[in-house]
Each structure stands twice: as C-alpha cells, then as structure tokens.
C-alpha cells in the first residue's frame, strides 16, 4: 500500500515538471530526487514529451541520477580501502567535468610524467626547479575558490591549481625519481617535505624552507584524505554558487563517506525541509 502511494505521489510530481517557473521547477526536481533510483522506471514515458520544458527536466533528472550513482561508486571505493592517487585525481576531475574523457585524462597524466622523467631530479631542490620551470603555480587570491583548481586535467593544461594538488603532482614526480617525500600542511599551507625536514611550498614559488616542529595531524600521507578534501572543495563551490545539479550529485555522494553526515544542514531544496506554504501542487 505504501509503495502504491509513493508511486502515485511520484507520478503527481512528474506532471509538475512542465511548470515554466525555474524556481518551481527546482523545487519539484528536488522532491523527485528524494526517491533516488526508484524514479528511473517512471521517466521513460516522458523522455520524448512534446513540451520542451518537461523534456529538458526529465533529461536533467536522468543525468543527475546517473552521475550521482557514478560518484557514489567512486566515494564508496574511496571509503573501502587504499586509493590509487592517480586514478583518484582523475575521478575527482570527473566529479565536476563529468563529460570529459577518462582515457584522455590518463594520457595527459602519462605525458606529464614522461616529461618529468626526462629531467634530472636528484633531490627535493631539483623537484622544486622542475615544478617552477614547468610553470605550476597557485591561483591569484580572487580565484582561489574556482573548482578548476581541484580538477587535475585543467591544472595540467593551465598549470594553475590549488596548493594541495600541485603538491600531489610534485609527489608523483618525486616518487618516479625515487625520492622519499611526504605531504604536510604548515600554517594553512600545503607543502612537500623530505626526510631531512626540507619543504618546498608551491604557494611560495616552490622555494625551499626548513620545517619547524610538526604536529601529528599535519601529515597528509593518506591518499583518501587528499581526495576527500578535493571533493569537499568542489561541493563547497557548488553550494556557494547555488548550483542545483552539483549540490545534489556531489553532496549526496559525499554523504556516503560519513555515516553521520546528512544534507539537512543545507536550505531547501538542497537538503532541508520545504517551507510551509511553498509546496507546488
């Protein structure tokens, strides 16, 4: 009986997708998305609807559900065990640029590592020179929140990115060169450090510094922590830019990383309850 009522309610919501109001449409989409993958069997009859608004929103629903499922799988794998950092960075890129090609990103990554392998990198200072010579730098203050700073494909193309991902690139190059390095965070800045306590800091033009006494929590050598951080930054940008699609797809995926995390802290239609009197019926 409950399943029948749910199906009836879902069909009622689907009939409201042709509302020309963007605000009303967003609210209806949010309500429908609460049903998750159970919506998919109901969408087929609306895919080729004559109404362009209805057809567009049905396709949007299918896209959100498909991408959300893909992202949940990525984050479930991330939660389950050790993560492959290279593939993980590509997965994070695809969280935002979901139409990009994985093989193309893998090829770009491999080309970068091959170029690095042709450079003499004997120690951390050589690594810093290579990263500086290659043009890798952090964005200007006004562009720090740009999601592309956490998307590895864009970083490899533009040579601009967040300090944490620039450090990860340096770590991968260093690992190929046989260097023993780690990722640390000191006074809010990410840096690459060797066993002697020498750091190179992308936010300071890759200049080398001597690390002071680090607390236990300052080391970031778990790939899962890095990938989760980058994913959360994409989610933060989605919320701040009021991007309905990405708040839902990334946000609901990230909920799977933390058993105690819910989306209720966000305002309706992203997570909280619908305000009284605003229901579209």
N, C-alpha and C positions, 0 to 999 in steps of 0.2 A: 504493500500500500504506500509506504513511504517512497519507494522507488518510482511508483507511478506519479505521485505528487511532485517529486523532483523533476521528472521528465516533463510534466505539464508546465511547471514553473519555468523550466529551461526553454521550452517552446515559446512561452509568452515573452520571455526576454529576447529571444531571437527575432521575434516580429517587431521589436522596437529598434532594431539596428538601422532601420531606414530613416530615423529621426535626423533631419538636416542640421540640427544644432550640434556643434562639436562638443560642447560641454555635456549635453545629454548623451551623446554617443560614447564619450569616455566613461561616463557612469555605468552605462549598460554593458560596455565591454568589461569593465571591472567586475561587475556582478557575474557575468557569464564565465569569466576566467576562474571564479571561485570553484567551478565544477571540474576544473582540470581537464584531463584527457577524456573524461566522460562526454565532453562536448563534441568531440570529433565525429561520431556517427551521425549527429544531427546536422552537420554542416554541409553534407554533400548536396542536399536538395536546394541549398541557397547559393552554391558556387557560381552558377550561371544565371543568377537573377537579373531581370531587366533593369532594376533600379541600380544605378552606378554606386550610390552611397552604400546600399546594402551589400553589393558585391565586393566593394572595397573593404568594408569592415569584416566580412566573412574571411576574406583572404588575409586580413591583418590578424584575425584570431588564429587561423591555421599557422601563420608564420610565427606568432608568439609562442604557441603551444609546441611547435616543432623545435624552435630554438631553445625554449625553456627545457625541454626534455634532454636536448644535447648538452646543455650546460649543467644540468643536474648530474648527468653521467660523468662529466669531467670532474665536478666537485666531489662526487661520491668516490671516484678513483683517488682523488687527492686526499680525501679523509681516510681511505682504507689503508694506505701504506706509503712507502717511499715513492717520491715522484721523480720522473725524468725531467730535469730542468729545461732542457732544450725544447722537448715536446710541450712541456707545461707553459713555457713562454708563448709558444705558438697558439696553444689553447686559449690563453688569456687574450691574445690578439683577436682571436676569433669570437671571443665574448662580445667584442664591440663591432668588429668588421666581419660579420657572420657570412658575408657573401664572398670574402676573399678565399683564395685557393691555398689549401694546406701544402700541396706539393710545391707551389711557387714560393711559399714562405720557407719551406725546408731547403729549397735550392738557394735562396737568398742567404740563409743562415750558413750553409755549407760554403758558399763563395766567400763570405766574410772570414770564416775560419781558415780557408785556404790562403787568403791574402795574408792573414796574420802569421801563418806558418812559414811564409817566405820572408819574414822579418826576424832579425836576431833578437830574441827575447831571453836573456840570461838571468835577469833578476827583476825585482819589482820596479826599479827605476827605468829599465828598458820597456817594461809593460806600460808605464805611465807615458813614456815618449811615444810609443806606438799609438795609444789611445788619443793623445793630443795631436799627433801628426795626422791621424785619420779624421780629425775634426769633431770628435764626440764631445758634446758639451751639454750642460743643463740649460733649460729654457730661461728666458727672462722672467722677472718676478710676476709680471702680468699674465704670463702664460703657464704658470705652474700647475693650474688645475685642469689643463687640457687633457682629455682622455688619451690622446695620441701619444702622450709622454709615457704611457704604460703599455703601448702596443708595439711589439718588437719589430714588426715589418716596417712601420713608419719610422721608427728610430734608426733602423739600418739604412733606410733611404735618405732621411733628412739629417741624420747624425745629431739629433737633438732628442733628449729624453730625461726622464726622472733619474735622480742620482742612484736610486736603488737598482734600476735596470741597467744603467751604464756600468755600475759595479759588477753586476752579474755577467755582462758581456766580457768585462775585463777578467773576471774569474775563469770564464770558459777558455779565454785565450791563454791565461796563465796555466791552466790545467793541461792544455795541449802542449805547452812548452815545458812541462814538468815542474812547475813551481808549486810550492806548498803555501796556499793563501787561504784567507777567510774573509767573510763579510762581517763588518761591525757597524754599529751606529754610535756615534760620539757627539753629544750635544746637539742631537737632532739631525746630524748629517751622516749619510751612509758613506763608507769608505772600504777600500780593500787593504788588508793588513797581512804582513808576513810574520813568520815565527819570531823574528827579531824585534817585532813591535813597530816596524816602519809602515806607515799608512800612505796611500795615495788617495786623494779626495777629488772626485770629479767636480764638485761644487767650488773647488779652488784651483781650477785649471790643471788638475791632476798633479798638483805639487805634492811632494812627499813631506810628511810630518812624523814626528815621534809621538806614538800613542801614550797617553797617560794611563793611570790605573783604571781598568775597565771593570764594571760590574758584570755579574754573571749574565744578566739579561741583555747585555749589549751585543752579544754574538748572535748572528743570524745565519747559521750554517745549515738550517733545515730548509730544504727547497720548498716544502709545503708552506712554511711561514712566508716566504717571499711571494709565492704565487697567490696565497690568500690575501696578502697585503695589496698586491696589484689589483686583484679582483675587487676588493673593497673600495679602492680608489676609483675604479670605474663606476661602482654603484653610487659612491658619493657624488660623482659628477652627474650621473643620471638623475639623482634626486634634486640637486641644485639647479639643474637645467629644466626640471619638470618634464623629463622625457618619459612619457607613459610606457612606451614599449620596453625601454631598457630598465626602468624601475621594476617592472614585473618580471622580465626574463632573468636579469641578474639577481635581483633581490630575492625572489623565491628560490633561486638556485642556491644562494648563499645561506639561506635558512637551513639547508641540509648539512652545512658544515658544523652547525652548533645546535645541539639538541634543545637548548634553552632559548634560542633566538626565535622571535616572532616578528611579523611585519606590522603588528598593531601600533607600533610607535609612530608610524607614518600616518599622515592625514588621509581621509577618504579622497579619491577612490583607490589609493595605493595600498593601504593596509588597514586603516581604522574603519569604524562603523559608519555607515551612511547617516548623515544628519537627518533628524526627523523633519518630515515635510518636503524632502528633496527627492523622494523616490519617483522614478519615471514610470508611470503606469498608464 
